[in-house]
C-alpha cells in the first residue's frame, strides 16, 4: 500500500508529463498499483512515419532485473546535463514521482523494494508484443524498426551459438537495420557472414579496410515509410579497436570520421531523403558533440552508454534519442513531414514491464526453441545472494565486487582487476544465483582469467588510462564505459584533473599500507585485449567461488574516494 501523500505526488508528477516528453501517465497508474499494456502503448500519433528503436539488449532474451546507475558523472560541457543525472536529480529534471513505475524503470532509487513491487522488465516476447502493437496501429508500411547494436553479446546462449540466437530473434522481429560494437568480438569473418546474409541491413559508415581504406559495410540505406524517404546512416563504436581485441578484426579501422559523416548526409539529401537518421553506437556525449558539428541530421538514435531518458535532447535541429538497455525499453518516435522536411516529432519511451504485457506467442516459442539446448545448464543453481548484486555505476558495482573477490580467492592474487562493463543483469537479495546469472555478467569471447605481476606504478598507470577514457573533457576521447573495478586495493580519484593526475592514495587493503610504485604485486584480471592470454574462463572462476561460499553477501565498497565531480 502507498500513502495518500505518495499518491498525490505521483498524480501531480503524472499530470505534468506529456506524451512528447516520455513515459506519459505511468507515474499515476503505478501509484494506483495498476499497470496495463494499454497504458504503456498509449500515444497520440503524429504524421505518417513511426521509428521504433531498441539498443544495447546484450543478448537478453528473458525478463530480468536491471538497476540503473546511482553515479553517472558528466565532465566538461556535459557536466550536470542528462544523461549525467541520477536518482533524485533525474526525477526532478524529468518530473518523475518517487516510488512510481517511472522511478523504478529509470533510477536506482529504492530499487529493491520497487523491484519486488513492479517485477522484472524486458523479455523479447514482450518487446515483440509492443512492436507488433504499434505496427498494427500505424500500419506496417509506416513503421521503421532500428537496432542500435550490442545485441549479439551478453548471454551464454549468444556465446555458444555465435549470436545465432539473437540473429534469429532480430529476423523474427523484422528489424530493418542495425549497427555494431560488441558484435565485432565474434571476429571479422562471422560479422561479415551475417552482414552479407541477414534480412536486415548492417550499417557502418565509419569502418574501413586498413589497406585500401574502402568501406567494409554498407554506410547507409534509404527506406520509404508513410510516403517519406528516410535515410539511415550507421555509425559503429569509433573506439572498437581500442575497447576490444584488435586481433579479432585486424584489417579494419574505425573512428568518428566527421567529414565522411557529412558526406553521407549530403548524399542522402541529394537522393531525396526527407528524414536523415544517424543510427549510432558512439555513446551519448559523443553524439551530442557530433550533432553540433555536422549539418542535416534530423535524428540521432544513440547507444553504447546505456542511457535511458524519457525525453528528447535537442541540439540545433537534431533530436537525440536514448533508449536504455537490456530490453527494458522500446522508443517510439513519430515524425511529421511537410514540404519534404521534418515538421514535427513526438516521442515516448515505452518501458517493458514484463508482468503488464501479454507476450507475443510466436516470439515466446522462438525464444524457448533457441534456449532449449542450454536450458538445463542455464537453470543450474550455483549459490544464493543475500545482497543486491548490480553492475552499473561509474566506480562500484556489487556484482563486480563479487567477481573481484572470486579472482582474489581462486587465483591467489593480492589485487584483482575487473573491466567496467555496463552489461549484465541485477539480482535482488534472497535470490538464487544461477549459471545464467553468472554468464550474463561474464559471457565474452575472450574470458581468460590471467594472473601476473604488476608494479604499483603500472597499477596507477592502468587507473589513469581508464579514468582518461571516461572523464576526458572532450567526448571524442571518451570510450563510454565505467572505471575498472578493483579488488584488494583502494584509491582516490579527482575527475576534474588532467590525464596522469587524477589518481592518488593507492592502498593495499589487506595490509593497510600504501601501494609501493616500485614493488611487484600479484594481480588477477580478465577480458584482456591481448591475444593468447592464458587462464581459466572467468565464469568458472566466479562459479567456483560462489559454490564454495554457498551464500554470498557483498559489503558496500568504500575503497574508492571520488572528488572533483
Helices and strands as residue ranges (DSSP letters): H 4-16, G 19-21, H 26-31, H 37-41, E 49-54, G 76-78, H 87-94, H 101-106, H 111-118, H 124-138, G 140-142, E 143-147, H 156-160, H 164-173, E 177-178, G 182-186, H 188-197, E 201-202, E 208-209, E 220-225, E 228-235, H 240-243, G 246-249, E 252-253, H 258-270, E 275-280, H 284-291, E 299-302, E 313-315, E 318-322, E 329-338, E 341-351, G 354-356, H 361-372, H 375-379, E 381-385, H 398-410, E 415-420, E 431-434, H 435-440, E 449-455, H 456-471, G 475-477, E 482-487, E 489-494, E 503-508, E 513-514, E 520-526, H 538-549, E 551-552, E 560-563
